[in-house]
Amino acid sequence: MTDIAVTGSTAAGTDALPTRLAKGFVSRLVIIVPYLWLLFFFLIPFVIVFKISLSQSAIAMPPYTPVLDFSDGISGFFAGFRELNFDNYVWLTQDALYFKAYLSSVIIAAISTLLTLIVGYPIAYGMARAPATVRPTLLMLVILPFWTSFLIRVYAWIGILKPEGLLNQLLLSLHIVSEPLVILNTYTAIFIGIVYSYLPFMVLPLYSSLEKMDNSLIEAAQDLGCPQIVAFWKITFPLSLPGVVAGCLLVFIPAVGEFVIPDLLGGSQTLMIGKTLWSEFFSNRDWPVSSAVAVILLLVLTIPIMFYQQAQARAQEQGK
């Protein structure tokens, strides 16, 4: 009987081994796929852009002197390290235009993010407090603008905000204003365009945080005599901070490098780094400088996120 039991357990272990190997392979595959995606669609393009930023502009096609090129063999590739230079990055520090463009982009993106949070938080809060049967419909209405082209939606705002547009016609017909308002080709139009375009990116993370919150906490606070507004600021808002941070990052990061909205709604006088990069790349045909602009923009956006993640990791460790 003992031999039979040992034989049975050995057979069961042998049968379970392929299952464990298959599960291990699937789990590793699930991890490898996103890393491969980041490798091919982020890291490799970034390395190419960084390599171009270390080259020199030239009247050729492509309009720069290739560096670290394998066409001359391995020896030519390593010899290319002597040709690398950081003159393009030095040039960016010497020209005040680029600093002003970076600063203007960060300020516009920060103000737009704050406005999007002010507009999006009540929407997400109302969705989270709505009856469960209505929430899917409200969620669909938030996602609905994504079904239309981004460019068409921005173009539509031109027809709304221009002096003879729908907004001014409505205000004039209601006798709210005596003459058309100048909104198009101003920073106000840029804020309106960014808030409208990126509002779903703010609402969805906020709704996810607020929807999972335990409402009994608010009821307990009110039973203990806490006013509703105080309970909101001491309980609801702190518990929704992960959604606030996620939504702000999802809005701020693309808003800094935004090109379409400032170009269509802000006019030619708007100074943002996305328009500056486009001008260097297509108008001036200076690929090395435009690549340097893109690399610095990526660092400006990535470094704060890395510090935030480290702070969050330390806070979680201290909490444990």
Secondary structure, 3 states (H helix, E strand, C coil): CHHHHHHHHHHHHHHHHHHHHHHHHHHHHHHHHHHHHHHHHHHHHHHHHHHHHCCCECCCCCCECCCCCHHHHHHHHHHHHHHCCCHHHHHHHHCHHHHHHHHHHHHHHHHHHHHHHHHHHHHHHHHHHCCCCCHHHHHHHHHHHHHCCHHHHHHHHHHHHCCCCHHHHHHHHCCCCCCCCCCCCCHHHHHHHHHHHHHHHHHHHHHHHHHCCCCHHHHHHHHCCCCHHHHHHHHHHHHCHHHHHHHHHHHHHHHHCCCHHHHHHHCCCCCCHHHHHHHHHHHCCCHHHHHHHHHHHHHHHHHHHHHHHHHHHHHHHHHC
